[in-house]
């Protein structure tokens, strides 16, 4: 297979990781990095042995695919320009800063027959991939995504910065439409919501309770899935899953009646047993998996992990959460703490 010529647009924190990952993937050739700050592009280009430019116009006729890791407000402009030139695009999450922009990106990709992928990297986390194989219509989902304060991402609030990861995961495992969204948010260090909690109710009765904070003292990325007879706890940082499931067993011949034995004895009396397990996820680089799937899609042999439509759906739900959070912030401002 001839290596696919690729580029990275935006050489900030995330774009640098994209460029380095492409540079080590034999399926592609990192041809150029682009950034409006020429010195930043020059530095990355020098490190990785590729060309650099200040404008996406320099990519015309030079590459087949590109990652877009520019500020969210520029995603539509940059992505539409690339797609219109016949260049497949993987744009970092969120797909755009508003649904109309995201919809125009999806429409442009469809019009020109190009791949549009969205970088929801947690879908490629080895722990989630391991858990996904065992999930079957969870009825209740609970997530906690807590992060220490990092000034780098203050162009968006905690919903679009952090919670959208878990919104995307929830939507990927829940096929039912959302019936209602309830959310609250609290500003701590900024004027935007730095802590938020959202409750999503689905038409099939399922519920997801999501908490995100960017002002915590320690990091946490855990998501728990509950079904009628199964429980999975996924630690996305430690890349480990814990599970429990109720299985059929031979009925117990004698059951303690004085409280001894508790849960196990009661289950045994019903002809059931509780099975628990812990598993470490296989080693893997989530970004390499994500970009690898994108390259396969570019070659025409597969699909991206998260396509434009799925990315747009995650944005739409995140903005519904954001509206509910804004309403809660308005109530806080009307009734300030004495």
LORO-890166 format. One record per residue: residue in three letters; x, y, z of N, C-alpha, C in turn. Coordinates in steps of 0.05 Angstrom, whole numbers, padded with zeros to 5 digits, always signed. Each point is the difference from the previous one (the first is absolute). Layout:
// residues N
ALAXYZXYZXYZ;...
//
This chain:
// residues 338
UNK+00017-00024+00000-00017+00024+00000+00017+00025+00000;UNK-00004+00018-00019+00015+00025-00001-00009+00018+00024;UNK+00020+00010+00015-00007+00017+00023-00018+00023-00008;UNK-00020+00006+00016-00019+00022-00005+00013+00026+00009;UNK+00003+00020-00018+00011+00026+00008-00020+00015+00018;UNK+00008+00008+00024-00017+00012+00019+00012+00026+00011;UNK-00017+00017+00012+00009+00025+00012-00014+00003+00027;UNK+00010+00018+00016-00013+00008+00025-00003+00030-00001;UNK-00024+00010+00005-00006+00028+00000-00005+00008+00030;UNK+00018+00017+00010-00002+00007+00028+00022-00014+00016;UNK+00021+00013+00007+00023-00013+00013+00002+00007+00030;UNK-00024+00002+00013+00000+00003+00028+00004-00026+00014;UNK-00011-00002+00025+00004-00024+00016-00010-00025-00014;UNK-00025-00001-00009-00011-00024-00012+00012-00005-00028;UNK+00003+00022-00015+00011-00003-00027+00028-00012+00000;UNK+00016+00007+00020+00027-00012+00002-00002-00030+00003;UNK-00018-00009+00017-00003-00029+00003-00009-00014-00026;UNK-00018+00013-00014-00009-00011-00026+00024-00002-00019;UNK+00016+00021-00002+00022+00000-00018+00020-00022+00007;UNK+00006-00003+00025+00020-00021+00009-00011-00028-00005;UNK-00026-00003+00004-00012-00027-00005+00000-00007-00030;UNK-00007+00019-00017+00002-00005-00028+00028-00006-00009;UNK+00019+00014+00011+00028-00003-00008+00011-00028+00006;UNK-00013-00014+00018+00009-00027+00007-00018-00022-00011;UNK-00019+00007-00017-00019-00019-00012+00009-00005-00029;UNK+00007-00024-00006+00010-00006-00027-00021+00001-00022;UNK-00026+00001+00009-00021+00001-00020-00003+00028-00012;UNK+00014+00020+00011-00002+00027-00010+00027+00013+00000;UNK+00000+00023-00013+00024+00017-00001-00007+00028+00009;UNK+00010+00009+00023-00005+00027+00009+00014+00020-00019;UNK-00016+00013-00016+00011+00017-00021+00004+00029+00009;UNK-00020+00010+00016+00001+00028+00007-00015+00005+00026;UNK+00010+00020+00016-00015+00010+00023-00006+00029-00005;UNK-00024+00009+00008-00009+00027-00005-00008+00014+00025;UNK+00009+00024+00004-00008+00016+00023+00003+00030-00007;UNK-00018+00016+00010+00002+00029-00006+00024+00012+00015;UNK+00010-00013+00021+00025+00008+00013+00022-00016-00014;UNK+00014+00013-00018+00019-00014-00017+00022-00013+00016;UNK+00009+00013+00020+00022-00011+00016-00008-00027+00013;UNK-00025-00002+00009-00010-00024+00012+00000-00023-00021;UNK-00010+00007-00024-00001-00020-00022+00029-00008-00008;UNK+00017+00019-00001+00028-00005-00008+00014-00019+00020;UNK-00006+00004+00026+00013-00017+00020-00009-00029-00002;UNK-00026-00004-00004-00010-00028-00003+00010-00012-00025;UNK+00000+00015-00022+00009-00010-00026+00029-00008+00002;UNK+00017+00015+00014+00028-00006+00003+00003-00026+00016;UNK-00016-00003+00021+00002-00024+00017-00007-00025-00016;UNK-00021+00002-00017-00011-00024-00013+00009-00003-00029;UNK+00015+00019-00011+00010-00003-00027-00020+00004-00021;UNK-00018+00020+00002-00020+00005-00020+00000+00030-00007;UNK-00017+00008-00018-00002+00028-00007-00019+00014+00019;UNK+00000+00027-00001-00019+00015+00017-00011+00023-00017;UNK-00023+00010+00009-00013+00023-00014-00018+00014+00020;UNK-00009+00024-00008-00017+00017+00018-00029-00002-00009;UNK-00006-00011-00023-00027+00000-00011-00007-00028-00011;UNK-00026-00008+00003-00009-00025-00011+00001+00000-00031;UNK+00002+00023-00012+00002+00001-00029+00024-00014-00010;UNK+00021-00002+00016+00024-00014-00008-00003-00030-00003;UNK-00023-00011+00011-00005-00029-00001-00013-00009-00026;UNK-00009+00019-00016-00015-00007-00025+00018-00017-00018;UNK-00010-00024-00006+00014-00018-00018+00024-00014+00013;UNK+00004+00004+00026+00024-00011+00013-00007-00023+00018;UNK-00024-00001+00011-00007-00021+00020-00028-00011-00006;UNK-00005-00024+00010-00026-00013-00003-00017+00003+00025;UNK+00014+00005+00023-00015+00001+00025+00014+00019+00020;UNK-00016+00010+00019+00012+00019+00019-00015-00001+00027;UNK+00015+00003+00021-00012+00005+00027-00003+00030+00004;UNK-00023+00008+00011-00005+00028+00007-00001+00002+00030;UNK+00020+00014+00011+00002+00003+00029+00002+00030+00007;UNK-00015+00016-00014-00001+00029+00004-00021+00006+00022;UNK-00002+00025+00009-00022+00007+00019-00027-00007-00011;UNK-00018-00008+00017-00027-00010-00008-00014+00020-00018;UNK+00003+00026+00005-00014+00020-00016+00009+00000-00029;UNK+00022-00012-00006+00010+00000-00028-00004-00027-00014;UNK-00012-00019+00014-00003-00027-00012-00015+00000-00026;UNK-00022+00014-00001-00016+00000-00025+00016+00012-00023;UNK+00012+00024+00004+00014+00013-00021+00023-00017-00011;UNK+00016-00011+00018+00023-00016-00009-00009-00026-00013;UNK-00019-00014+00013-00008-00026-00010-00015+00002-00027;UNK-00017+00020-00003-00014+00003-00025+00019+00006-00023;UNK+00021+00017+00006+00020+00006-00020+00014-00025-00009;UNK+00007-00017+00019+00015-00025-00007-00018-00020-00015;UNK-00024-00004+00010-00019-00019-00012-00006+00009-00029;UNK-00003+00026-00004-00006+00010-00027+00022-00005-00020;UNK+00025-00003+00011+00023-00006-00017+00004-00030-00003;UNK-00019-00016+00010+00003-00029-00003+00017-00013+00020;UNK+00004+00014+00023+00017-00011+00022-00017-00011+00022;UNK+00004-00025+00007-00014-00012+00023+00009+00013+00026;UNK-00019+00002+00019+00006+00016+00025-00007-00016+00025;UNK+00018+00001+00019-00006-00007+00028+00002+00025+00016;UNK-00022+00009+00011+00000+00025+00016-00003-00007+00029;UNK+00016+00014+00017-00002-00005+00029-00027+00006+00010;UNK-00007-00012+00023-00026+00005+00013+00001+00028+00014;UNK-00023+00013+00002-00025-00006-00013+00001+00006-00029;UNK-00018-00011-00016+00001+00004-00029+00000+00029-00007;UNK-00015+00016+00014-00002+00029-00005-00010+00014+00025;UNK-00004+00026-00001-00010+00015+00023-00030+00003+00000;UNK-00013-00007-00023-00029+00001+00000-00010-00021-00020;UNK-00025-00010+00003-00010-00021-00018-00001+00007-00029;UNK-00007+00025-00007-00001+00008-00028+00027-00003-00013;UNK+00021+00008+00014+00027-00003-00011+00006-00029-00004;UNK-00006-00017+00020+00005-00028-00002-00016-00013-00023;UNK-00025+00009-00004-00017-00011-00021+00012+00008-00028;UNK+00011+00024-00002+00012+00008-00026+00025-00016-00005;UNK+00015-00007+00020+00023-00017-00004-00008-00028-00010;UNK-00021-00011+00013-00010-00027-00008-00010+00002-00029;UNK-00015+00021-00007-00011+00003-00027+00022+00003-00021;UNK+00021+00014+00008+00022+00004-00019+00015-00027-00005;UNK+00004-00015+00021+00013-00026-00003-00017-00018-00018;UNK-00026+00000+00003-00018-00016-00016+00001+00010-00029;UNK-00001+00026-00004+00000+00011-00027+00024-00008-00016;UNK+00024+00000+00013+00025-00006-00014+00008-00029+00003;UNK-00016-00016+00014+00007-00028+00003+00025-00005+00017;UNK+00004+00017+00020+00024-00002+00017-00006-00012+00027;UNK+00021-00010+00013-00003-00010+00027+00001+00024+00020;UNK-00018+00001+00018+00000+00019+00022-00001-00015+00026;UNK+00022+00000+00015+00001-00014+00026+00003+00021+00022;UNK-00008-00007+00024+00001+00018+00023+00016-00014+00022;UNK+00019+00015+00012+00019-00011+00019-00011-00004+00029;UNK-00019-00017+00003-00009-00007+00027+00017-00024+00009;UNK+00023+00006+00011+00021-00020+00005-00008-00021+00020;UNK-00017+00006+00019-00007-00020+00020-00014-00024-00012;UNK-00011+00002-00023-00012-00023-00013+00022-00021-00007;UNK+00025+00010-00001+00022-00018-00007+00016-00008+00025;UNK-00009+00009+00023+00014-00008+00025-00002-00031+00003;UNK+00023-00013+00004-00001-00030+00002-00019-00010+00021;UNK-00004+00014+00022-00018-00009+00021-00029+00001-00010;UNK-00008+00022-00014-00027+00001-00011-00004-00021-00022;UNK+00020-00004-00017-00003-00020-00021-00004-00028+00012;UNK+00013-00006+00023-00003-00025+00013-00028-00002+00012;UNK-00009+00021+00013-00026+00000+00012-00022-00001-00021;UNK+00004+00014-00022-00021+00001-00021-00008-00028-00009;UNK+00018-00018+00000-00006-00028-00009-00020-00013+00019;UNK-00002+00009+00025-00017-00013+00020-00026+00016+00005;UNK-00003+00023-00011-00023+00016+00005-00024-00009-00016;UNK-00023+00000+00013-00025-00008-00014-00023+00017+00011;UNK-00005+00022-00013-00023+00018+00007+00000+00008+00030;UNK+00021+00014+00009+00000+00009+00028-00024+00018+00006;UNK-00010-00003+00025-00024+00015+00008+00008+00025+00015;UNK+00023-00001+00014+00009+00024+00015+00030+00002-00004;UNK+00008+00025-00007+00029+00005-00004+00007+00024+00018;UNK+00023-00003+00013+00010+00022+00017+00029+00005-00006;UNK+00007+00025-00005+00028+00007-00007+00010+00022+00017;UNK+00026+00000+00006+00013+00021+00014+00026+00006-00015;UNK+00002+00024-00011+00024+00009-00014+00010+00025+00014;UNK+00020-00004+00016+00011+00022+00017+00028+00006-00009;UNK+00007+00026-00002+00026+00008-00009+00010+00023+00017;UNK+00026+00003+00002+00012+00023+00013-00003+00024-00019;UNK+00003+00023+00011-00004+00025-00016+00023+00003-00020;UNK-00007+00004-00026+00020+00005-00021-00010+00024-00016;UNK+00014+00022+00001-00009+00025-00014-00002-00003-00030;UNK+00012-00021-00011+00001-00003-00029-00027-00001-00014;UNK-00020-00012+00013-00026-00006-00013-00022+00019+00008;UNK+00005+00024+00007-00020+00018+00011-00017+00013-00022;UNK+00004-00007-00026-00017+00011-00021-00027-00014+00000;UNK-00003-00022+00014-00025-00014+00003-00005-00006+00029;UNK-00025-00006+00007-00006-00007+00028+00004-00029+00005;UNK-00005-00009+00024+00006-00027+00008-00016-00021-00015;UNK-00024+00008-00011-00016-00019-00015+00013-00007-00026;UNK+00008+00020-00016+00013-00005-00026+00029-00008+00003;UNK+00012+00006+00023+00028-00007+00004+00002-00029+00009;UNK-00016-00008+00020+00003-00026+00013-00024-00018-00003;UNK-00024+00010+00008-00023-00018+00000-00007-00011-00027;UNK+00006+00013-00021-00008-00009-00027+00013-00027-00006;UNK+00023-00007+00012+00012-00026-00003-00020-00022+00009;UNK-00012+00004+00024-00018-00020+00011-00027+00001-00014;UNK-00008+00023-00009-00025+00002-00016+00003-00018-00025;UNK+00023+00002-00013+00005-00015-00024-00001-00030+00006;UNK+00013-00008+00022+00000-00029+00008-00028-00009+00005;UNK-00015+00015+00016-00028-00007+00006-00016-00004-00025;UNK+00002+00019-00019-00016-00001-00024+00008-00025-00017;UNK+00025-00008+00002+00010-00023-00016-00011-00026+00010;UNK-00009-00001+00025-00010-00025+00011-00031+00000+00005;UNK-00012+00024-00002-00029+00003+00004-00013+00007-00026;UNK-00015-00018-00011-00012+00006-00026-00026+00014+00001;UNK-00010+00006+00024-00027+00012+00003+00003+00031-00001;UNK-00021+00014-00011+00001+00029+00000-00001+00011+00029;UNK+00011+00024+00003+00000+00014+00026-00027+00014+00003;UNK-00013-00005+00023-00026+00012+00006+00004+00026+00015;UNK+00019+00002+00019+00003+00024+00015+00029+00003+00010;UNK+00008+00025+00005+00026+00007+00010-00003+00019+00023;UNK+00012-00007+00022+00000+00018+00024+00029+00003+00008;UNK+00008+00024+00007+00028+00005+00006+00004+00024+00018;UNK+00021+00000+00015+00008+00023+00016+00030+00005-00004;UNK+00009+00024+00005+00028+00007-00001+00008+00020+00020;UNK+00025+00000+00007+00010+00019+00021+00026+00013-00011;UNK+00002+00026+00000+00025+00013-00006+00018+00001+00025;UNK+00025-00008-00003+00018+00000+00023+00023+00019-00005;UNK+00015-00004-00021+00023+00017-00006-00005+00019-00023;UNK-00019-00007-00017-00006+00016-00024-00029+00010+00001;UNK-00008+00015-00019-00028+00009-00002-00018-00021-00013;UNK+00012-00021-00011-00015-00021-00012-00003-00023+00021;UNK-00015-00020-00008-00004-00023+00018+00026-00016+00001;UNK+00011-00004+00024+00025-00016+00003-00007-00028+00011;UNK-00024-00002+00011-00010-00026+00009-00028-00002-00010;UNK-00007-00024-00011-00027-00003-00011-00010-00029+00005;UNK-00026-00003+00003-00012-00026+00002-00024+00000-00018;UNK-00003-00022-00015-00023-00002-00019-00013-00027+00003;UNK-00026+00000-00003-00016-00024+00001-00015-00003-00027;UNK+00006-00020-00015-00012-00005-00026-00020-00023+00004;UNK-00025+00004-00009-00020-00021+00001-00007-00008-00028;UNK+00000-00026-00005-00005-00011-00027-00028-00011-00002;UNK-00010-00001-00025-00027-00009-00005-00006-00028+00009;UNK+00021-00017+00001-00004-00028+00008+00002-00003+00031;UNK+00002+00022+00014+00001-00001+00029+00028+00001+00012;UNK+00020-00001-00017+00028+00001+00010+00007+00028+00009;UNK+00020+00002+00018+00008+00025+00012+00031+00001+00001;UNK+00011+00023-00006+00029+00005+00003+00004+00024+00017;UNK+00017-00003+00020+00006+00022+00019+00030+00006-00003;UNK+00006+00024-00010+00027+00007-00008+00010+00024+00017;UNK+00024-00003+00011+00013+00021+00016+00027+00007-00012;UNK+00005+00026-00004+00026+00008-00010+00010+00024+00016;UNK+00026+00000+00006+00012+00023+00015+00028+00005-00011;UNK+00007+00025-00003+00027+00007-00008+00015+00015+00022;UNK-00010-00002+00024+00013+00013+00022+00003-00019+00024;UNK+00004-00025-00006+00004-00020+00021+00030-00002+00008;UNK+00005-00012+00022+00027-00003+00010+00014-00024-00012;UNK-00016-00019-00010+00012-00023-00012-00017-00008-00025;UNK+00013-00016-00017-00014-00008-00025-00016-00026+00005;UNK-00023-00001-00013-00016-00024+00000-00015-00002-00026;UNK+00000-00023-00012-00016-00005-00025-00013-00028+00003;UNK-00022-00001+00013-00014-00025+00004-00028+00001-00011;UNK-00009-00022-00011-00027-00002-00009-00011-00028+00007;UNK-00024+00000+00011-00011-00025+00010-00026-00006-00016;UNK-00003-00025-00007-00023-00009-00016-00016-00021+00016;UNK-00026+00004+00003-00017-00019+00014-00022-00011-00018;UNK-00002-00026-00001-00022-00013-00013-00015-00016+00021;UNK-00020-00015-00009-00016-00014+00020+00017-00021+00015;UNK+00018-00013-00013+00015-00021+00014+00030+00004-00003;UNK+00009+00024-00008+00028+00005-00005+00008+00028+00009;UNK+00025+00002+00009+00012+00025+00008+00028+00001-00011;UNK+00008+00022-00012+00027+00004-00010+00010+00028+00009;UNK+00023+00000+00012+00013+00026+00008+00025+00002-00017;UNK+00002+00022-00015+00023+00003-00018+00016+00024+00009;UNK+00025-00005+00007+00019+00021+00007+00016+00006-00025;UNK-00006+00023-00012+00012+00007-00025+00029+00010+00003;UNK+00007+00009+00025+00028+00008+00005+00017-00024+00006;UNK-00008-00017+00019+00015-00024+00006-00003-00022-00021;UNK-00019+00003-00018-00006-00019-00021-00005-00027+00011;UNK-00020-00001+00018-00007-00024+00014-00031-00001+00003;UNK-00011-00024-00003-00029-00003+00005-00005-00019+00022;UNK-00021+00006+00016-00010-00018+00020-00029-00007-00007;UNK-00006-00026+00003-00027-00008-00008-00013-00018+00020;UNK-00026-00002-00001-00015-00019+00016-00025-00007-00016;UNK-00007-00026+00002-00024-00009-00015-00013-00023+00016;UNK-00026-00001-00002-00015-00021+00014-00004-00023-00020;UNK+00008-00024+00008-00002-00024-00017-00018-00020+00013;UNK-00010-00019-00016-00015-00022+00011+00018-00019+00015;UNK-00011-00011+00022+00015-00020+00015-00020-00020+00011;UNK+00011-00022+00012-00017-00020+00012-00013+00012+00025;UNK-00026-00005+00005-00012+00011+00024+00013-00010+00025;UNK+00002+00017+00020+00013-00008+00025-00018-00020+00015;UNK+00013-00019+00014-00016-00020+00015-00006+00011+00028;UNK+00016+00020+00009-00005+00011+00026+00008+00029+00000;UNK-00017+00017+00010+00005+00029-00001+00000+00011+00029;UNK+00020+00015+00007+00002+00011+00027-00023+00020+00004;UNK-00012-00001+00023-00022+00018+00006+00006+00021+00021;UNK+00025+00000+00010+00008+00019+00021+00015+00024-00011;UNK+00000+00003-00026+00014+00022-00012+00028-00007-00010;UNK+00011-00022+00009+00026-00009-00008-00001-00008-00030;UNK+00021+00006-00014+00001-00007-00028-00011+00022-00018;UNK-00019+00015+00009-00010+00024-00014-00006-00005-00029;UNK+00012+00017-00017-00006+00001-00028+00004-00027-00014;UNK+00023-00013+00005+00006-00025-00013-00021-00021+00007;UNK-00008-00002+00025-00019-00020+00009-00027+00006-00012;UNK-00008+00025-00001-00026+00007-00012-00001-00008-00029;UNK+00021+00007-00015+00001-00007-00028-00001-00030-00004;UNK+00015-00014+00016+00001-00029-00002-00028-00012+00003;UNK-00016+00012+00019-00027-00010+00004-00017+00005-00024;UNK+00007+00019-00017-00016+00005-00025+00011-00016-00023;UNK+00021-00016+00005+00013-00014-00022+00018+00017-00016;UNK+00012+00020+00013+00017+00019-00014+00027+00002+00015;UNK+00020+00011-00014+00026+00006+00013+00011+00026-00012;UNK+00016+00013+00016+00012+00025-00009+00029-00005-00009;UNK+00006+00007-00024+00027-00003-00011+00013+00027-00003;UNK+00024+00003+00011+00015+00025-00002+00026-00004-00015;UNK+00009+00021-00013+00026-00002-00013+00013+00028-00003;UNK+00026-00001-00003+00016+00024-00006+00018-00006-00024;UNK+00002+00018-00018+00017-00004-00023+00014+00026-00008;UNK+00025-00003-00005+00016+00022-00011-00004+00000-00031;UNK-00004+00024-00011-00002+00001-00029+00027-00004-00013;UNK+00000-00010-00024+00026-00003-00015+00013+00027-00004;UNK+00026+00000-00001+00014+00025-00005-00007+00010-00028;UNK-00002+00026-00003-00007+00011-00025+00000+00030+00001;UNK+00006+00013-00023+00000+00029-00002-00026+00008-00013;UNK-00017+00014+00016-00027+00007-00010+00002+00018-00025;UNK+00019+00020+00001+00002+00018-00023+00009-00016-00025;UNK+00019-00018+00003+00009-00016-00023-00022-00017-00011;UNK-00017-00010+00018-00023-00016-00009-00020+00018-00016;UNK-00005+00024+00011-00019+00018-00013+00011+00009-00027;UNK+00025+00008-00002+00011+00009-00025+00003-00024-00020;UNK+00006-00023+00011+00002-00024-00017-00026-00006-00013;UNK-00022+00002+00015-00027-00005-00012-00006+00021-00021;UNK+00008+00025+00005-00004+00021-00019+00015-00006-00026;UNK+00025-00009+00002+00015-00006-00024-00012-00024-00015;UNK-00011-00019+00014-00014-00023-00013-00024+00011-00015;UNK-00015+00018+00012-00023+00012-00013+00008+00016-00025;UNK+00022+00014+00002+00010+00016-00023+00007-00019-00023;UNK+00011-00023+00007+00008-00019-00021-00024-00014-00012;UNK-00024+00003+00012-00025-00012-00010-00006-00027+00010;UNK+00015-00009+00021-00003-00027+00010-00015-00001+00027;UNK-00011+00022+00010-00013-00001+00026-00014+00026+00006;UNK-00008+00003+00025-00013+00024+00009+00015+00013+00023;UNK-00002+00026+00003+00013+00013+00024-00014-00009+00025;UNK+00013+00002+00023-00013-00007+00025-00024+00017+00005;UNK+00002+00026-00003-00022+00018+00003-00003+00017-00025;UNK-00022-00003-00015-00003+00015-00024-00012+00027+00005;UNK-00004+00016-00020-00010+00027+00003-00028+00001+00013;UNK-00017-00019-00008-00028+00000+00010+00000-00006+00030;UNK+00017-00019+00009+00001-00007+00028+00012+00024+00016;UNK+00021+00012-00012+00011+00023+00014-00019+00023+00002;UNK-00017+00004-00020-00020+00021+00001-00021-00006+00021;UNK-00008-00026+00002-00020-00008+00020+00011+00006+00029;UNK+00025-00007+00004+00012+00005+00027+00000+00030+00006;UNK+00006+00017-00020+00000+00028+00004-00028+00010+00006;UNK-00020-00010-00014-00027+00009+00005-00009-00006+00028;UNK+00006-00024+00010-00007-00007+00027+00016+00017+00020;UNK+00025+00004-00005+00017+00016+00018-00011+00028+00002;UNK-00010+00011-00022-00012+00027+00001-00026+00001+00015;UNK-00015-00022-00001-00025-00001+00017+00008+00000+00029;UNK+00021-00014+00007+00010+00000+00027+00010+00028+00007;UNK+00014+00012-00018+00010+00027+00005-00022+00020+00005;UNK-00022-00002-00015-00023+00018+00004-00011-00003+00029;UNK-00003-00025+00008-00010-00005+00027+00020+00010+00021;UNK+00026-00003-00005+00020+00011+00018-00002+00030+00002;UNK-00003+00013-00023-00003+00029-00001-00023+00010+00016;UNK-00022-00015-00001-00024+00007+00016+00006-00002+00030;UNK+00016-00020+00007+00007-00003+00029+00019+00022+00009;UNK+00018+00008-00018+00018+00022+00006-00015+00026+00004;UNK-00020+00004-00017-00017+00024+00002-00014+00001+00027;UNK-00009-00023+00010-00013+00000+00026+00020+00006+00022;UNK+00025-00010-00003+00020+00006+00020+00006+00030+00001;UNK+00002+00012-00024+00007+00029+00000-00023+00017+00010;UNK-00025-00010-00003-00023+00015+00011-00001-00002+00030;UNK+00011-00022+00010-00001-00005+00029+00028-00005+00011;UNK+00018+00020+00000+00028-00004+00008+00001-00007+00029;UNK+00022-00015+00006+00005-00008+00028+00007+00024+00017;UNK-00013+00003+00023+00006+00024+00017+00029+00000+00009;
//
